Amino acid sequence: MSVGCGVKLFGPIIAVAAVLPALLIPSLASAQTANAVSAVAGLAPAPASATAAPNAAPAPGALKPYRINPGDEIEIYVWGDERLQRVLKVLPDGSVSFPLVGRIDALNKLPTDLEGVIAAGLSDQYRNSVPRVTVSVKNPSGLSFSVAGKVRQPGAFQPGHYVNVLEAISVAGGPTEFADLSRVKIYRKQGAQIQVIDVRLDTAMKGSPSQTDLRGAIIELQSGDTVVVP
C-alpha cells in the first residue's frame, strides 16, 4: 500500500516541479506553464493555437497615386528662392515650362517625378546642392471623362478624383428608362488608336452581378475616357 501511495504522490510532485522553472525564469513561454498546470489537474494540455496571438488585421490598401493630366494646375516651389515659385497649368500636349529648366513633359507623371526633373535642370544654377523642390497638384481639373447616350445628364465631368464606370453613370444622373445597361462601352484613347471596352452593368444595377460583371462595373476610368450607354 505504501508503495502505491508513493507512486500516487510522485505524479503531482513531478508536475509541480515542472511548473516551478517557468515561474522562476521569465523567459520560459507561458504556454508551458499552462500545460503543466493542466497536467496537475488531470486535464489535457491546451493546443498551441489556443495560446497563440491572433493575427493582426491586414492594413488597408494604399490609395492610387495621382498622375498629372492636361489641364491640371500644379504648384512648383523651390525652397529658399521665391523667384522660382510658380503655379502652372499643364498644356493640352501634357507639357509645362519652368524658368531655367525649359519645357518639361508632365503628362502621366507623378509630382515626385517632376521634382527630380526640375532639381536636375537647376543643378547648374547653384554652387552647392539644389534646394529642395516641391511639386503639388493644386487643382486636378484635367481629370475628366464624358458620358453619352441614354443617361439623364450626359456631358463632360471633372470629378477631381478617380471614379469607376458605375460611378460615372451615377454622376451623369443615372440611366434613362430605356437604357440598355448590358451593352455599355468605354472608349479609351491609346496613342493614335481607340480601345473599346465592353461593360455589362444591368446585373450590377439589380444587385446580383456575377464576378465577371462586377469586375467590369468597377473598371476605373482614365482621363479622356468616354462612356456610352446605348
C-alpha positions in Angstrom: 0.0 0.0 0.0 2.8 2.4 0.9 4.4 1.8 -2.5 1.2 2.5 -4.2 0.7 5.7 -2.2 4.2 6.8 -3.0 3.6 6.3 -6.7 0.4 8.4 -6.5 2.3 11.3 -4.7 5.2 11.3 -7.2 2.9 12.3 -10.1 1.7 15.7 -8.6 5.2 16.4 -7.2 6.8 15.9 -10.6 4.1 18.0 -12.3 4.6 20.8 -9.7 8.3 20.7 -10.2 7.8 21.2 -13.9 5.8 24.4 -13.2 8.5 25.9 -10.9 11.1 26.7 -13.6 8.5 28.5 -15.7 7.5 30.6 -12.7 11.1 31.4 -11.7 12.5 32.0 -15.2 10.5 34.7 -17.0 12.0 33.7 -20.4 10.1 30.5 -20.5 6.9 30.5 -22.5 3.6 30.9 -20.7 2.2 28.1 -22.7 4.5 25.6 -20.9 3.1 26.8 -17.6 -0.4 26.4 -18.7 0.2 22.9 -19.9 2.0 21.8 -16.7 -0.9 23.2 -14.6 -3.3 21.3 -16.7 -1.4 18.1 -16.1 -1.7 18.6 -12.3 -5.4 19.0 -12.6 -5.6 15.9 -14.9 -6.6 17.9 -17.9 -5.3 17.6 -21.5 -2.7 20.3 -22.4 -4.1 23.3 -24.3 -3.4 23.2 -28.0 -0.8 25.6 -29.3 -3.3 27.6 -31.3 -5.3 28.4 -28.2 -2.4 30.4 -26.7 -1.1 31.9 -29.9 -1.6 35.6 -30.5 -4.4 36.4 -33.0 -3.3 37.6 -36.5 -3.2 41.3 -37.0 -5.8 42.7 -39.3 -4.4 43.5 -42.8 -3.6 47.1 -43.4 -5.9 48.8 -45.9 -4.6 49.2 -49.4 -2.8 52.4 -50.3 -4.6 55.0 -52.4 -3.7 55.2 -56.0 -1.1 58.0 -56.6 -2.4 60.8 -58.8 -0.8 61.3 -62.2 -0.7 64.6 -63.9 -3.2 65.3 -66.8 -3.5 68.1 -69.4 -5.5 70.9 -67.8 -4.2 70.3 -64.2 -2.9 73.2 -62.2 0.4 72.4 -60.5 2.4 74.4 -58.0 6.2 74.3 -58.0 8.2 75.7 -55.1 12.0 75.9 -54.8 12.8 76.3 -51.1 14.7 79.4 -50.3 14.1 81.0 -53.7 10.7 82.6 -54.0 11.5 83.8 -57.5 11.1 80.2 -58.7 7.7 79.7 -57.1 5.1 79.1 -59.9 1.5 77.9 -60.4 1.4 76.4 -63.9 -1.4 74.9 -66.0 -0.5 71.8 -67.9 -0.9 72.4 -71.7 -3.0 70.1 -73.9 0.1 68.4 -75.0 1.0 67.5 -71.4 3.9 69.9 -71.0 4.8 72.9 -68.8 7.6 75.4 -69.0 9.7 76.4 -65.9 12.4 79.1 -65.6 16.0 78.0 -66.1 14.8 74.4 -67.0 12.6 74.9 -70.1 9.9 72.6 -71.3 9.0 69.7 -69.1 6.9 66.7 -70.2 4.4 66.3 -67.3 1.9 64.0 -68.9 1.1 61.0 -66.8 3.9 61.8 -64.4 3.8 61.8 -60.6 4.6 65.1 -58.8 7.7 63.4 -57.4 8.8 62.7 -61.0 8.7 66.4 -61.8 10.6 67.3 -58.6 13.5 65.2 -59.8 13.4 66.7 -63.3 13.4 70.2 -62.1 16.1 69.7 -59.5 18.3 68.2 -62.2 17.6 71.1 -64.5 18.6 73.6 -61.8 21.8 71.9 -60.8 24.0 74.3 -62.8 22.5 77.3 -61.1 23.7 76.5 -57.6 27.3 76.1 -56.3 26.2 73.6 -53.7 23.3 71.2 -53.8 20.0 72.4 -55.3 17.4 73.5 -52.7 14.5 71.2 -52.1 11.9 71.2 -54.9 8.3 70.6 -54.2 5.6 69.9 -56.8 2.0 69.6 -55.8 -1.3 69.4 -57.8 -3.3 72.5 -56.8 -6.3 71.7 -59.0 -6.8 68.3 -60.7 -9.1 69.8 -63.2 -7.5 67.8 -66.0 -9.0 64.6 -64.8 -12.1 64.4 -66.9 -14.4 61.9 -68.7 -17.6 62.1 -70.7 -20.8 60.1 -70.6 -23.1 60.0 -73.6 -26.2 58.1 -74.7 -29.2 57.2 -72.6 -28.4 58.9 -69.3 -30.3 61.7 -67.7 -27.5 64.3 -67.7 -25.0 63.5 -70.5 -21.8 65.6 -70.7 -18.2 66.0 -69.6 -17.3 65.8 -66.0 -14.4 66.8 -63.8 -14.8 64.9 -60.6 -11.5 65.7 -59.0 -10.9 62.1 -58.1 -10.8 58.7 -59.7 -14.2 57.1 -60.5 -15.2 53.7 -61.9 -17.7 53.3 -64.7 -20.6 52.6 -62.4 -19.9 55.8 -60.5 -19.7 57.7 -63.8 -23.2 56.6 -64.7 -24.4 57.9 -61.4 -22.6 61.2 -61.8 -24.4 61.6 -65.1 -27.8 61.3 -63.4 -28.3 57.6 -63.8 -29.7 55.7 -66.8 -32.9 56.6 -68.6 -35.9 54.2 -68.7 -34.9 52.5 -71.9 -31.2 52.4 -71.5 -29.6 49.1 -72.3 -27.1 48.6 -69.5 -26.0 45.2 -70.8 -24.1 46.8 -73.7 -22.3 49.8 -72.1 -19.0 50.7 -73.8 -15.9 52.7 -72.7 -13.9 54.4 -75.5 -10.3 55.0 -74.4 -7.5 56.7 -76.3 -4.4 54.6 -76.6 -2.0 56.8 -78.6 -3.3 57.1 -82.1 -5.9 54.3 -81.6 -9.1 53.9 -79.7 -9.7 51.0 -77.4 -13.3 49.8 -76.9 -14.1 48.1 -73.6 -17.5 46.3 -73.3 -19.1 46.5 -69.8 -22.3 44.9 -68.5 -23.9 47.0 -65.8 -27.5 45.6 -65.8 -26.8 42.9 -63.2 -24.9 45.3 -61.0 -27.8 47.8 -61.1 -30.1 45.0 -60.0 -27.8 44.0 -57.1 -27.0 40.5 -58.4 -23.8 40.8 -60.5 -21.6 37.8 -61.4 -17.9 38.2 -60.6 -17.2 39.0 -64.2 -19.9 41.7 -64.4 -18.7 43.1 -61.0 -15.1 43.4 -62.3 -16.4 45.3 -65.3 -18.6 47.6 -63.2 -15.7 48.8 -61.2 -13.3 49.4 -64.1 -11.6 52.7 -63.2 -11.9 55.4 -65.8 -8.9 57.2 -67.1 -8.8 60.9 -68.1 -10.3 61.3 -71.5 -12.5 58.2 -71.4 -15.9 58.3 -72.9 -18.7 56.1 -71.6 -21.6 55.4 -74.0 -24.9 53.9 -72.7 -27.0 52.7 -75.7 
